Amino acid sequence: MSYYIGIDLGGTNVKALAIDQNGSILAERHIKTEAEFGSEHVISRMASLIIDMKKKLAADVTAVGVTVPGVLGSEYSVVELMPNFPDQWKGIPLKRKMEELLNTPVYLMNDARAATYGEKKFGAAKNFKDFIYIVIGTGVGGGIMQNGKLLLGSRGVAGEIGHQVIEPKGVLCGCGNHGCLETVASGSAISSAALRFIRQGMPTIMRDYVNNDLNKITPELVTKAAYAGDKPAIEIMEGTAAHLTTTIRNLMALLNPEAIVFGGGVSKSEVLFDLISKKLHEEEILFPSSLGSVQLIRSEFDHFAGAIGIAAWAMDQHNDKNRSE
């Protein structure tokens, strides 16, 4: 039996899991990233975590996959940029460094694309050949599956759904553009909108929910207030849904998917999901029922979507490489 480990590298946590060739999860772990101590420290922590998991499996691990929350270059071996990490990891040869520490083949992939691959391989989208994965969390990411294959583009960055420009003169995004989807429809954007309403003195139960401690404002709290009929919260969720619906309509016209798969913590909001579904079906002009409806579904995985996806990617990349040699 062959075993594979997937590591989902995030700004706050490193999540890890081990799978067999059938996708059965054998072990799960997570540790703090400690990104503030720099790339070498984080790489050492990831390697130690993998070594510890290997020992507990009491078996050889065939390959390891690591997600990167940023841009990869040099044939998916070097980090070009991780904008949300303090030192940004520019030019770090992550694949080589990990392989030297582990003596095991290592494969890298952007985190959202890895989650997309996992949904196709073992998750909610395994029966679809053409789908779009949208992850809505602190930011917005995504991936595109086309004719059963992950669409990567010329440099591996196809699927950056969160960086479509929705408001050309809008808020400055971390990527350098103005008005990206991520600035108006992410978890951070929802929380920021709630804070603006409260600071402007608008009557809202969101203030009561946090007892005036604005540090406690979260997308989950805004959803709760919207359920309770709070007008500012409803306005925020409707605005978020409108921006996401516009993005999805554009993607549908461009790519003609069978399904849209939603992942990430914010997408669990029933208010948001229902608003998006309603808006899409009200304006389903390009895709009449005779062509088949585009299905809206949720990710099968929770917090470990990236880890299981990158483990599956490492498995398939390693097997393909062995077959070609």
SVG drawing of the C-alpha trace seen along z (x, -y; Angstrom):
<svg xmlns="http://www.w3.org/2000/svg" viewBox="-36 -58 55 60">
<polyline fill="none" stroke="black" stroke-width="0.4" points="0.0,0.0 1.3,-3.5 0.8,-6.5 0.9,-10.2 1.0,-13.3 -0.5,-16.6 0.5,-19.8 -1.7,-22.9 0.5,-25.9 -1.5,-28.8 -0.6,-32.1 -1.9,-31.0 -1.9,-27.2 -0.2,-24.3 -2.7,-21.5 -1.5,-18.0 -3.1,-14.7 -2.1,-11.3 -4.1,-9.3 -3.8,-6.0 -4.2,-5.5 -8.0,-5.3 -8.2,-8.7 -8.9,-7.2 -7.7,-9.6 -5.3,-7.8 -4.1,-10.7 -4.7,-14.4 -2.6,-17.0 -2.3,-20.8 0.2,-23.1 0.8,-26.9 2.7,-28.3 4.7,-30.8 5.3,-32.7 6.7,-35.7 9.9,-33.8 10.7,-33.5 10.7,-31.0 13.5,-28.7 11.7,-28.3 8.4,-27.4 10.0,-25.0 11.7,-23.2 8.4,-23.0 6.7,-21.5 9.5,-18.9 9.3,-18.0 5.5,-17.6 5.9,-15.2 8.6,-13.2 6.4,-12.8 3.5,-11.7 5.7,-9.2 6.7,-7.6 3.1,-7.3 2.1,-5.7 4.9,-3.2 5.2,-3.0 7.1,-4.6 5.5,-7.7 5.7,-7.6 5.4,-11.4 4.5,-14.6 2.5,-17.6 2.7,-21.2 0.2,-24.0 1.5,-27.5 -0.8,-30.5 0.7,-32.5 2.5,-32.3 4.8,-29.5 7.4,-29.7 10.1,-27.5 7.9,-24.5 6.2,-24.6 9.4,-24.3 10.2,-27.9 7.9,-30.4 7.7,-33.7 5.6,-35.5 3.4,-34.8 1.9,-38.3 0.3,-37.5 3.5,-36.2 5.8,-38.7 8.9,-37.9 6.9,-37.0 9.2,-34.0 10.4,-35.6 12.6,-33.1 12.5,-30.4 13.3,-27.0 10.7,-25.2 10.6,-22.0 14.4,-21.5 14.6,-22.5 11.8,-20.1 13.2,-17.2 16.6,-17.6 15.0,-17.5 12.7,-14.6 14.5,-12.5 11.1,-12.1 9.6,-13.5 7.8,-16.8 5.2,-18.4 3.9,-22.0 0.6,-23.6 -1.3,-26.8 -3.7,-26.2 -7.0,-26.9 -6.0,-24.9 -5.1,-22.0 -8.5,-22.1 -10.1,-22.1 -8.2,-19.0 -9.2,-17.3 -12.9,-18.0 -12.5,-16.3 -10.5,-13.4 -12.3,-12.5 -14.9,-15.1 -18.2,-16.7 -17.2,-17.2 -15.9,-13.7 -18.8,-13.2 -18.3,-16.4 -15.8,-17.0 -16.3,-20.8 -16.7,-22.9 -15.5,-26.0 -14.4,-25.9 -14.8,-29.1 -13.3,-29.3 -14.6,-32.2 -12.7,-32.6 -10.6,-35.5 -10.0,-36.1 -11.4,-34.6 -9.7,-32.0 -10.6,-29.4 -9.8,-26.8 -11.1,-25.6 -11.6,-22.0 -12.0,-21.7 -12.8,-18.4 -11.6,-16.6 -8.2,-18.4 -7.1,-21.2 -6.7,-24.4 -3.4,-26.0 -2.6,-28.4 0.9,-29.4 2.3,-30.1 0.1,-28.1 -2.1,-31.0 -5.3,-30.3 -8.3,-30.4 -7.5,-33.5 -11.2,-34.3 -10.7,-36.6 -8.7,-39.0 -11.2,-39.7 -11.8,-43.4 -15.4,-44.1 -15.2,-47.8 -12.5,-49.4 -12.2,-52.4 -12.7,-50.4 -10.6,-49.5 -6.9,-48.8 -6.4,-45.0 -3.3,-43.3 -2.4,-42.2 -2.0,-45.9 -5.2,-46.3 -8.3,-48.2 -11.7,-46.7 -10.9,-43.0 -13.7,-40.6 -11.7,-39.8 -12.1,-43.4 -15.9,-43.2 -17.0,-39.6 -14.5,-38.0 -14.8,-37.3 -12.6,-40.3 -14.8,-42.5 -17.9,-41.4 -16.4,-42.2 -15.1,-45.6 -18.6,-46.5 -20.1,-45.6 -17.5,-47.8 -18.4,-50.7 -22.1,-50.5 -21.4,-50.3 -18.9,-53.2 -21.4,-55.3 -23.9,-54.9 -26.4,-52.9 -28.9,-51.0 -27.9,-47.3 -28.0,-44.4 -24.5,-43.5 -23.2,-46.1 -25.2,-44.4 -23.9,-40.9 -20.3,-42.0 -21.1,-44.3 -19.4,-47.1 -16.1,-45.1 -15.5,-45.6 -12.7,-43.1 -15.4,-40.4 -17.0,-41.2 -16.9,-38.2 -18.7,-37.0 -20.5,-34.4 -21.9,-37.2 -23.1,-39.2 -24.9,-36.1 -26.5,-35.6 -27.7,-39.2 -29.0,-38.8 -31.0,-35.7 -32.5,-37.8 -33.7,-40.4 -31.1,-43.1 -31.2,-45.6 -27.5,-46.5 -26.5,-42.8 -29.0,-41.9 -27.6,-44.8 -24.1,-43.5 -25.0,-39.9 -27.0,-41.0 -24.1,-43.2 -21.7,-40.3 -24.1,-37.9 -24.5,-40.4 -20.8,-40.7 -20.3,-36.9 -23.3,-36.4 -21.9,-38.8 -18.5,-37.0 -20.2,-33.6 -22.3,-34.7 -19.2,-35.9 -17.5,-32.6 -20.5,-30.7 -20.6,-32.6 -16.8,-32.1 -16.4,-28.5 -19.9,-26.8 -19.4,-24.7 -21.7,-21.9 -21.3,-23.0 -20.1,-25.7 -18.5,-24.2 -18.3,-26.5 -15.7,-26.0 -14.3,-28.0 -15.8,-29.1 -17.9,-32.0 -19.6,-29.8 -21.2,-27.9 -23.5,-30.9 -27.0,-29.7 -28.0,-33.3 -25.3,-33.9 -25.7,-30.6 -29.5,-31.1 -29.0,-34.7 -26.5,-33.6 -28.7,-30.7 -31.8,-32.9 -30.0,-35.6 -28.5,-33.1 -31.8,-31.3 -33.6,-34.6 -31.3,-35.6 -30.4,-32.3 -30.6,-33.8 -27.6,-32.1 -28.4,-28.7 -32.1,-27.8 -33.4,-24.5 -33.0,-22.8 -29.2,-23.1 -29.2,-21.8 -28.9,-23.9 -25.6,-24.7 -25.6,-23.0 -24.5,-24.9 -22.9,-22.5 -20.8,-22.8 -17.4,-21.3 -17.3,-17.8 -14.3,-18.7 -14.1,-21.1 -10.8,-22.6 -8.6,-20.0 -9.7,-20.6 -6.2,-21.9 -4.4,-19.2 -6.3,-16.3 -6.1,-18.0 -2.4,-18.4 -1.9,-14.8 -4.0,-13.6 -2.0,-15.9 1.3,-14.5 0.1,-11.0 -1.0,-11.5 2.1,-13.6 4.4,-11.0 2.7,-8.1 2.6,-9.9 6.3,-10.6 7.1,-7.0 5.0,-5.8 6.9,-8.1 10.3,-7.0"/>
</svg>
